[in-house]
Amino acid sequence: MSSEKFTDREYLRTRQYADDRNLQTRIALHRRFSTNTYGWFQWYLDQVSLPPEARILEVGCGPAALWQDVLPRLPEGWRITLSDLSLGMVRAARANLPAHPPLFQFAVNDAQFLPYPTGHFEAVFANHMLYHVPDLPGTLREIRRVLKPGGYLYAATNGERHMEAIEMFGRAFAREAGVRLEEGFSHRNLRFSLENGAEHLRPYFAHVERRDYPDALEVTEAEPLAAYLLSTTSAVARLNSKQRPGIEEALLAFARQYIAARGGSLYVAKATGLFIARK
Ligand SMILES: C[S@@+](CC[C@H](N)C(=O)[O-])C[C@H]1O[C@@H](n2cnc3c(N)ncnc32)[C@H](O)[C@@H]1O
């Protein structure tokens, strides 16, 4: 996923994340086929240690899937600002958390330029989004600025081999369909990954810790697998255009065969986790 699209703000804001459909397609695959049944979002909240009264900023909140999942566990004294570059995402987040003021507030903004006072938040959450910001050092400086002394950044990301089996499936289909995949259809050059994240964080934070979430997928159905591929930023995702009639059906048929050839279940190893960085 190292293609330039991955950090292209206009593409991200107006296409990939214009609304929450692409992301929900990918979240659905994880919810349906993950082998670790405890759940990523429950585990994530377990890692968070904040006082019962705390101001929290989430950057790149997406459709607020984290907060939907952990809502009953949230302390009443938390004040959470959910923000995203995409208005469509913020609308989805607001729709998904309708009845909970004053717990949640919503804002459209770019994590690179945060419109908040210095030292304002106990914590900033930046989940699976720091690899999207064009200016990573500038964003980390901004996050550090808005944190109180001793405040925490919680930053989730993926490892270089995250879901490699889906990458291989995509490549196999692209070969069969005669499509050139753009360079970088892979997590290997991720700008902020489990492997390189600590290095990026250390200049700005006094203490940095990495925690991994053990998980995998056992995908037994073709439709969600094909839909996943079509939801990504890869060239395969742009195959469902008018110039390639029948391509979605071809992908679905290919996915069926691909899963059948693996005994009815495609095993997909994940590499995902979280950095906890203290100011
Ligand atoms: C992969 S999604 C993750 C969403 C959510 N944090 C989650 O874990 O489910 C990445 C999100 O980051 C947002 N995003 C991308 N670049 C951003 C930026 N520069 N500032 C704020 N949000 C950004 C996207 O609009 C998208 O909602």
PDBQT file of the ligand as one rigid body, heavy atoms in Angstrom, charges set to zero:
ROOT
HETATM    1  C1  LIG A 301      -8.106   3.215   7.544  1.00  0.00    +0.000 C 
HETATM    2  S1  LIG A 301      -9.207   4.477   8.074  1.00  0.00    +0.000 S 
HETATM    3  C2  LIG A 301      -9.218   4.220   9.832  1.00  0.00    +0.000 C 
HETATM    4  C3  LIG A 301     -10.481   4.699  10.508  1.00  0.00    +0.000 C 
HETATM    5  C4  LIG A 301     -10.561   4.431  12.021  1.00  0.00    +0.000 C 
HETATM    6  N1  LIG A 301      -9.513   5.105  12.745  1.00  0.00    +0.000 N 
HETATM    7  C5  LIG A 301     -10.511   2.962  12.309  1.00  0.00    +0.000 C 
HETATM    8  O1  LIG A 301      -9.499   2.488  12.839  1.00  0.00    +0.000 OA
HETATM    9  O2  LIG A 301     -11.500   2.262  12.013  1.00  0.00    +0.000 OA
HETATM   10  C6  LIG A 301      -8.258   5.955   7.890  1.00  0.00    +0.000 C 
HETATM   11  C7  LIG A 301      -9.033   7.236   8.190  1.00  0.00    +0.000 C 
HETATM   12  O3  LIG A 301      -8.102   8.323   8.254  1.00  0.00    +0.000 OA
HETATM   13  C8  LIG A 301      -8.682   9.451   7.619  1.00  0.00    +0.000 C 
HETATM   14  N2  LIG A 301      -7.581  10.332   7.204  1.00  0.00    +0.000 N 
HETATM   15  C9  LIG A 301      -6.716  10.164   6.176  1.00  0.00    +0.000 A 
HETATM   16  N3  LIG A 301      -5.836  11.173   6.131  1.00  0.00    +0.000 NA
HETATM   17  C10 LIG A 301      -6.141  12.004   7.163  1.00  0.00    +0.000 A 
HETATM   18  C11 LIG A 301      -5.588  13.217   7.661  1.00  0.00    +0.000 A 
HETATM   19  N4  LIG A 301      -4.547  13.807   7.063  1.00  0.00    +0.000 N 
HETATM   20  N5  LIG A 301      -6.157  13.798   8.750  1.00  0.00    +0.000 NA
HETATM   21  C12 LIG A 301      -7.227  13.221   9.358  1.00  0.00    +0.000 A 
HETATM   22  N6  LIG A 301      -7.791  12.066   8.927  1.00  0.00    +0.000 NA
HETATM   23  C13 LIG A 301      -7.250  11.464   7.843  1.00  0.00    +0.000 A 
HETATM   24  C14 LIG A 301      -9.505   8.864   6.493  1.00  0.00    +0.000 C 
HETATM   25  O4  LIG A 301     -10.484   9.772   6.018  1.00  0.00    +0.000 OA
HETATM   26  C15 LIG A 301     -10.080   7.619   7.146  1.00  0.00    +0.000 C 
HETATM   27  O5  LIG A 301     -11.306   7.875   7.774  1.00  0.00    +0.000 OA
ENDROOT
TORSDOF 0
